[in-house]
């Protein structure tokens, strides 16, 4: 925002430029990526409409979750008798396929 500008003046200026914004009530925002999920709890979400093009501004408490669950990692570790790091890497390479991850780790031991 511009320094020393009244929020009402800012809103009026934005409307004159064809920019509309509104707050969106939400409790959780999840963004899915190829590496996992980004979860934003207690988000403050603002929708900005600029000449028909909508964009969203999100702020809140951010947590990144990898794409594999702890249960999957533990299963691979037990079956392949490997470290957690090896299990995670094998699951990433196999796109989360537990059986393929175990087979890959077993083949590496041979």
N, C-alpha and C positions, 0 to 999 in steps of 0.2 A: 504494500500500500504506500501511498504518498505520505510523507511526513506532514504533520500539522493539518491534515485534512479531516474534517468532520465526516464520520461514516455515512451520514445522510447525504452530504454533498457528493461523496464518492459514489453512492448508489444512484443518485440523480445523473451524474456524469456517465456512469456505465449504461443507464437506460437510454440516454441521448445517443450513445454510440451503438445502440442495438444489442447490448449485452445484458442478459438476465441471469440472475443466480437465485438458487433456493437451497435450503437445507433439506437433507433427506434423512429421516429417522431410520437408524439401523443399529443392530446390536453386534454384528460381526461381518467383516468383509474378507473373502477368501480369493486369492489370486493364484491360479494354477500355472506353474511353469514346468519346463522339462526337467528341472532339478528337484522339484517338490512343490510345496505350497507355502504361500506367504499368508498368514492369518493376522488380521488387524482387529483387535478387540476394543470395545468402547470407542468406535470410530466416530469422527465428525466428518460427514460427507457433504460436500457442496457440489451441486450440479450447476455448471456454467453453460448457458446457451448463447452462442455467439453466431448470429446470422444462420441459425438452423444447425450449426455444428455443436454437438454436446460434448463436454469433457467433464471429468470428475476430479475433484481434489479431495484426498483422503488423508486424515491424520489420526493417530491413535497409538495403542501399544502393539508393537510388531513382534511376531514370532515366526521363525522360519522352520518348516518341517521338511525333513528329507522325504523322498518319495517311497522309502521302505519303512515298514513298521519294525518295532523292536522284536515282535514275535517272529517275523520272517528272518531277521538277523540271527536270533537265537537258534532257530531251527537249522539254518545253514551252519552255524558254528558247531552245533552238536553233531550233526550228520557228517560234516567234512573234517571235524576236529581241527578247526583253524581259529585264528584270532578274529576279533570283531572287525578290525580294519580290512582283513582279507575277505570276510563275509560281505561287508558293505560294498567293497570294490567289485566282487563277483556278481552281486545282485544288480549293481549299476550296469555292468557290462551285459548282463542277461535281461535287461529291462524289467527287473523284478521277478523273473521266472525262477522260483526256488529250486526246482529240480535241475534246471540248466546250470544254475550257480554251483550247486553241489557237484554235479558231473565235471564242470570246468575245474573246480578245486581238486577233485580226485585225480583228474588227468595231469594236473601240474605236479602232483606228488610222485607220479610214475616216472 
